Amino acid sequence: MDEKFRRKGIATAIIDFAKKEAKKNGFARLELDMWEFNDSALAFYESVGFTTFRRYMESYIGE
Protein backbone atom coordinates (compact mmCIF):
# COMPACT_ATOMS: atom_id res chain seq x y z
CA MET A 1 0.00 0.00 0.00
CA ASP A 2 1.20 3.49 -0.77
CA GLU A 3 2.41 5.14 2.44
CA LYS A 4 0.71 8.44 1.61
CA PHE A 5 -2.66 6.79 2.24
CA ARG A 6 -1.74 5.40 5.66
CA ARG A 7 -2.68 6.90 9.02
CA LYS A 8 -5.48 9.08 7.64
CA GLY A 9 -8.24 7.46 9.72
CA ILE A 10 -9.91 5.78 6.76
CA ALA A 11 -9.53 2.19 7.97
CA THR A 12 -10.67 3.17 11.46
CA ALA A 13 -13.76 4.82 9.97
CA ILE A 14 -14.50 1.68 7.93
CA ILE A 15 -14.19 -0.53 11.02
CA ASP A 16 -16.42 1.83 13.03
CA PHE A 17 -19.02 1.75 10.26
CA ALA A 18 -18.87 -2.05 10.06
CA LYS A 19 -19.32 -2.34 13.84
CA LYS A 20 -22.33 0.00 13.81
CA GLU A 21 -23.96 -1.78 10.88
CA ALA A 22 -23.34 -5.20 12.43
CA LYS A 23 -24.86 -4.10 15.73
CA LYS A 24 -27.82 -2.48 13.96
CA ASN A 25 -28.44 -5.77 12.15
CA GLY A 26 -28.29 -7.91 15.28
CA PHE A 27 -24.79 -9.33 15.02
CA ALA A 28 -22.84 -9.85 18.23
CA ARG A 29 -19.34 -9.76 16.77
CA LEU A 30 -17.16 -9.23 13.71
CA GLU A 31 -14.50 -11.69 12.57
CA LEU A 32 -11.56 -11.12 10.26
CA ASP A 33 -8.63 -13.01 8.80
CA MET A 34 -5.12 -11.66 8.57
CA TRP A 35 -1.67 -13.02 7.85
CA GLU A 36 0.20 -14.04 11.00
CA PHE A 37 3.36 -12.18 9.94
CA ASN A 38 1.56 -8.86 9.35
CA ASP A 39 2.55 -7.09 12.56
CA SER A 40 1.23 -3.70 11.46
CA ALA A 41 -2.20 -5.17 10.69
CA LEU A 42 -2.26 -6.91 14.06
CA ALA A 43 -1.38 -3.66 15.83
CA PHE A 44 -4.11 -1.79 13.93
CA TYR A 45 -6.81 -4.38 14.59
CA GLU A 46 -5.93 -4.51 18.27
CA SER A 47 -6.06 -0.70 18.42
CA VAL A 48 -9.66 -0.74 17.15
CA GLY A 49 -10.78 -3.39 19.63
CA PHE A 50 -10.15 -6.76 18.01
CA THR A 51 -8.70 -9.59 20.11
CA THR A 52 -7.56 -13.08 19.20
CA PHE A 53 -10.53 -15.45 19.36
CA ARG A 54 -9.04 -18.52 17.70
CA ARG A 55 -6.02 -19.43 15.69
CA TYR A 56 -6.07 -21.27 12.34
CA MET A 57 -2.99 -23.24 11.38
CA GLU A 58 -2.04 -25.33 8.39
CA SER A 59 0.83 -27.45 7.14
CA TYR A 60 1.71 -27.64 3.49
CA ILE A 61 2.66 -31.23 2.68
CA GLY A 62 3.29 -30.85 -1.04
CA GLU A 63 2.09 -33.10 -3.83
Secondary structure, DSSP 8 states (H G I E B T S, - for coil): --GGGTTSSHHHHHHHHHHHHHHHTT---------TT-HHHHHHHHHTT--------------
